[in-house]
Amino acid sequence: MVNRKYCMSSYLMYRYIFDSEKTFQDGLKCCIADLSFLRKPVKTAIDLIDTIEEIMQTICAEDKAALALSGGIDSAILAKFMPKGAKTYTFRCAVPGKQVTDETEQAKKWADINQLDHKVIDIYWEDIEAVADKLMLHKGAPIHSIETQIYLAAIEAKKDGAKKFIFGENADIIYGGMDKLLKKDWIFGEFVDRYTYIKPYYILYEPEFILDPFKKYEKKGYIDSYHFINEYFRQEALGTYYNACETAGIEFAAPYSLTYLDEPIDYIRIRSGETKYIVREAFKLLYPNMDVPEKIPMPRPVNEWFENWEGPIRPEFIPHCTDGLSGDQKWMVWALERFLNQIDSDRIGEE
């Protein structure tokens, strides 16, 4: 069913189209990730190590797998189970004349310790613009800002002969790394305000406020935040990686996503600073002499990229609606307008 107003608001709220039966335009399906695959239970750090090792052996069986290697502990654990000499890739977004987040040095440590081939992929805004349209047309929807980076790295891995591209995605979601969303018992309205990426009524002349996902996990006025993000954030996150890798023509692999926490999440530990405690314990067992590095989200200098962007000009958007938004939020509005321009110019199917 074509319902552009719904799809625009859903993207702004959840960064994907929640109702897969709705689409922006005839002949264009909004693709979402299939989460029906089997997952293995994990209770302890030892369970996690054993399970990840088993999954990695299967993924790497044909020696045609590459690893996206960040500076964090999730991909460091995966690096332990890569074949010696396997290729690893770290993204580095560059903004001429400005210092931005760079985790390549820390990532190289994991590569060197585990005798892996390490390559840095420098990404510029011009690279982002060059591939954004292709990714959006393939997805049938606007994209996350990291999708372009994943795609560019996936293309590089494919050129180097890889058939599978491994990421540490879902470790934060499954094992309590989303500490800002788990830090308290959220009242329903508070959590809606906290989780919603952009409230559509600040951006669109004809917004819809889609609350069904939140209502599913509401009980007596509060939200079950852990299970909410394990359904809806996991759906959005995996969809991002699947789309980027599928568009590049390489198989996406996410070992953590093939597991689940087979016990109640320990809110007390998380709220006292022990975020992602099982993964941290696993890291210390595998790297006993290494300090746990500071968590850094996948670098993307959206604040710098959109510093001088004046906002959308299409009639669906309220004038000056991006004033005061963060770089991540501006990206979303930019991507939405760009996608609408694409489908209105009859470019469906051009990839």
C-alpha positions in Angstrom: 0.0 0.0 0.0 1.4 3.4 -1.0 1.4 5.7 2.0 4.2 8.2 1.6 3.1 10.3 4.7 3.3 7.2 6.9 6.7 6.2 5.5 8.2 9.6 5.9 7.2 9.8 9.5 8.2 6.2 10.2 11.7 6.8 8.8 12.1 10.0 10.9 11.0 8.2 14.1 12.6 4.8 13.7 15.1 5.1 10.9 13.3 2.4 8.9 9.7 1.8 7.7 8.1 0.0 10.6 5.1 -1.4 8.6 6.6 -3.4 5.7 3.3 -3.4 3.9 3.6 0.3 3.3 5.7 2.0 0.7 6.7 5.4 -0.7 5.6 4.6 -4.2 4.1 1.9 -6.5 6.7 -0.6 -7.6 9.1 0.2 -4.8 9.2 -2.1 -1.7 10.8 -0.9 1.5 13.2 -3.7 2.3 13.7 -4.7 6.0 15.9 -7.4 7.5 14.5 -10.9 8.1 15.0 -11.7 11.8 13.5 -15.2 11.7 17.0 -17.0 11.8 17.9 -19.3 14.6 20.0 -18.0 17.4 22.2 -19.7 20.1 21.7 -19.1 23.8 24.4 -17.4 25.9 24.5 -17.1 29.7 28.2 -16.4 30.5 31.4 -15.0 29.0 32.7 -18.5 28.4 29.4 -19.4 26.6 29.9 -16.3 24.4 33.5 -17.1 23.6 32.7 -20.7 22.7 29.6 -19.8 20.7 31.4 -17.0 18.8 34.3 -19.3 18.0 31.9 -21.9 16.6 30.1 -19.4 14.5 33.3 -17.8 13.2 34.7 -21.2 12.2 31.6 -21.8 10.1 31.8 -18.3 8.5 35.5 -18.6 7.8 35.5 -22.2 6.6 36.4 -21.3 3.0 39.0 -18.6 3.8 36.9 -16.1 1.9 35.8 -13.9 4.8 37.0 -10.4 5.8 36.5 -8.5 9.0 35.4 -4.9 9.6 37.7 -4.0 12.4 37.0 -1.1 14.8 38.9 -0.1 17.8 36.3 -1.6 20.2 36.0 -4.9 22.0 33.3 -6.4 19.8 35.4 -6.7 16.7 38.5 -7.4 18.8 36.9 -10.6 20.0 36.0 -11.6 16.5 39.6 -10.9 15.4 40.7 -13.7 17.7 38.9 -16.2 15.6 39.9 -15.0 12.1 42.4 -17.1 10.1 45.9 -15.8 10.3 46.6 -13.3 7.5 42.9 -12.6 6.9 42.0 -9.2 5.6 40.5 -6.6 8.0 39.2 -3.1 7.2 38.8 0.0 9.3 36.9 3.1 8.1 38.4 6.5 8.5 36.1 9.4 7.5 38.1 12.5 6.5 37.1 16.1 6.6 39.8 18.4 5.0 41.2 20.8 7.6 39.4 19.3 10.6 40.3 16.7 13.2 37.7 14.0 13.4 37.4 10.6 15.3 40.0 8.1 14.1 40.1 4.6 15.6 42.5 3.1 13.0 45.5 3.0 15.5 43.6 1.0 18.0 42.1 -1.3 15.3 45.6 -1.9 14.0 46.6 -3.2 17.5 44.0 -6.0 17.2 45.1 -6.8 13.7 48.8 -7.0 14.7 48.2 -9.1 17.8 46.2 -11.6 15.8 48.5 -11.5 12.7 45.8 -10.1 10.4 46.2 -8.0 7.3 44.9 -4.5 8.1 43.7 -1.9 5.6 42.4 1.6 6.3 39.6 2.9 4.0 39.6 6.7 3.9 36.1 8.1 3.1 35.3 11.6 2.0 31.9 13.4 1.6 32.3 13.1 -2.2 32.4 9.3 -1.8 29.3 9.3 0.4 27.3 11.4 -2.2 28.4 9.1 -5.0 26.9 6.0 -3.5 23.9 7.2 -1.4 21.4 7.1 -4.3 22.2 3.5 -5.2 21.8 2.4 -1.6 18.5 4.2 -1.2 17.0 2.8 -4.4 18.1 -0.7 -3.5 16.5 -0.3 0.0 13.4 1.4 -1.3 13.8 4.0 1.5 16.2 6.6 2.9 19.3 5.2 4.6 21.4 5.4 7.8 24.5 7.6 7.6 26.7 4.5 8.2 25.3 2.6 5.3 27.5 4.4 2.8 30.6 3.6 4.7 29.7 0.0 5.1 29.0 -0.2 1.3 32.3 1.4 0.4 34.2 -1.0 2.7 32.3 -3.9 1.3 33.2 -3.0 -2.2 36.8 -2.9 -1.2 36.6 -6.3 0.5 34.9 -7.8 -2.5 37.7 -6.5 -4.8 40.2 -8.2 -2.5 38.4 -11.5 -3.0 36.2 -11.7 0.0 32.8 -13.4 -0.3 31.7 -12.6 3.3 32.1 -9.5 5.3 32.0 -9.9 9.1 30.8 -7.2 11.6 30.5 -6.9 15.3 27.0 -5.5 15.0 24.3 -6.4 17.6 26.7 -7.0 20.5 25.6 -3.7 22.1 21.9 -4.4 21.5 21.9 -7.9 22.8 24.4 -7.7 25.7 23.5 -4.3 27.4 25.8 -1.9 25.6 23.0 0.6 24.9 23.4 2.1 28.4 21.7 5.4 27.7 18.5 3.5 26.8 18.8 1.1 29.7 19.9 3.6 32.4 16.5 3.9 34.1 12.9 2.5 34.3 11.4 4.7 31.6 7.8 6.1 31.8 6.2 5.5 28.4 6.2 9.1 27.3 9.8 9.7 28.5 11.0 6.7 26.5 9.1 7.8 23.3 10.8 11.2 23.6 14.2 9.6 24.2 14.2 7.0 21.5 12.5 8.8 18.7 15.2 10.0 16.3 13.2 13.0 15.0 9.7 13.9 15.9 7.9 14.2 12.6 5.8 17.2 13.6 8.9 19.3 13.8 9.9 18.5 10.3 6.8 17.7 8.1 3.7 19.7 7.3 1.6 16.5 7.5 3.2 14.2 10.1 2.0 11.0 11.6 3.0 9.9 15.1 3.5 6.1 15.0 3.4 4.6 18.5 2.6 0.9 17.8 6.2 -0.3 18.5 6.3 1.5 21.8 2.8 0.2 22.8 3.9 -3.4 22.3 6.4 -3.1 25.2 4.3 -0.8 27.5 3.2 -2.2 30.9 1.5 -0.2 33.5 2.8 3.1 32.0 6.4 1.9 31.7 8.5 0.6 28.8 10.4 -2.7 28.7 13.4 -0.9 27.1 15.7 -3.9 26.7 13.2 -6.0 24.8 12.1 -3.0 22.8 15.6 -2.4 21.4 16.1 -6.1 20.9 13.2 -6.1 18.5 13.0 -2.6 16.9 16.5 -1.3 17.1 17.9 -4.7 16.1 15.6 -4.7 13.1 16.8 -1.3 12.1 20.5 -2.0 12.7 20.6 -5.3 10.8 18.6 -3.8 7.9 21.4 -1.2 7.6 24.1 -3.7 7.2 22.2 -6.2 5.1 21.3 -3.4 2.6 24.9 -2.1 2.3 26.4 -5.5 1.8 23.7 -6.8 -0.5 24.0 -3.8 -2.7 27.8 -4.3 -2.8 27.3 -8.0 -3.7 28.9 -9.5 -0.7 27.4 -11.7 2.1 26.9 -9.9 5.4 27.8 -11.8 8.6 27.2 -10.8 12.2 28.2 -13.5 14.7 26.7 -11.7 17.7 23.3 -11.4 16.0 23.2 -15.3 15.9 23.2 -15.3 19.7 20.8 -14.2 22.4 21.1 -13.6 26.2 19.5 -16.6 27.8 18.9 -14.9 31.2 17.4 -11.6 32.4 19.6 -8.6 31.6 21.3 -7.3 34.7 20.1 -3.7 35.0 22.0 -3.2 38.3 25.4 -3.9 36.7 24.6 -1.8 33.6 23.4 1.1 35.7 26.5 1.0 37.9 28.8 1.3 34.9 29.3 -2.4 33.8 27.8 -2.0 30.4 27.9 -5.0 28.1 29.4 -7.0 31.1 29.5 -10.4 29.4 31.3 -9.1 26.4 33.7 -7.2 28.6 34.4 -10.4 30.6 35.0 -12.3 27.3 37.4 -9.6 26.1 39.4 -9.8 29.3 39.7 -13.6 29.0 40.9 -13.3 25.4 43.1 -10.3 26.0 44.2 -10.6 29.6 46.9 -8.0 29.4 44.9 -5.3 27.5 42.8 -2.5 28.9 39.2 -2.3 27.8 39.2 0.6 25.2 36.7 3.4 25.4 33.6 2.7 23.4 33.4 4.8 20.2 30.4 4.6 17.8 31.3 4.0 14.1 33.0 7.3 13.2 31.0 9.5 10.9 31.6 13.3 10.9 28.0 14.3 10.2 28.3 17.5 12.3 31.1 18.7 10.0 29.5 17.5 6.8 26.2 19.3 7.5 27.7 22.3 9.3 26.6 24.7 6.5 23.6 22.8 5.1 20.5 25.1 5.1 17.9 22.4 5.2 15.4 20.9 2.8 13.4 22.9 0.3 10.7 20.4 -0.8 7.1 21.4 0.1 6.7 18.5 2.5 9.2 20.1 4.9 8.6 23.0 7.3 11.0 25.8 6.5 14.1 25.9 8.7 13.1 22.6 10.3 16.7 21.5 10.6 17.8 24.5 12.7 19.2 23.2 15.9 19.3 19.5 14.9 22.4 17.4 15.4 24.4 16.2 12.4 22.9 12.7 12.6 19.4 14.2 12.5 20.3 16.5 9.6 21.6 13.5 7.7 18.2 11.8 8.1 16.3 14.9 6.7 18.8 15.2 3.9 18.5 11.5 3.0 14.7 11.7 3.1 14.6 14.7 0.8 17.2 13.2 -1.6 15.2 9.9 -1.7 12.0 11.7 -2.5 13.7 13.6 -5.3 14.9 10.3 -6.7 11.6 8.5 -6.8 9.8 11.6 -8.1 12.3 11.8 -11.0 11.3 8.3 -12.3 14.6 6.7 -11.5 13.2 3.6 -9.9 15.1 0.5 -11.1 18.2 2.5 -12.1 21.1 0.9 -10.1 
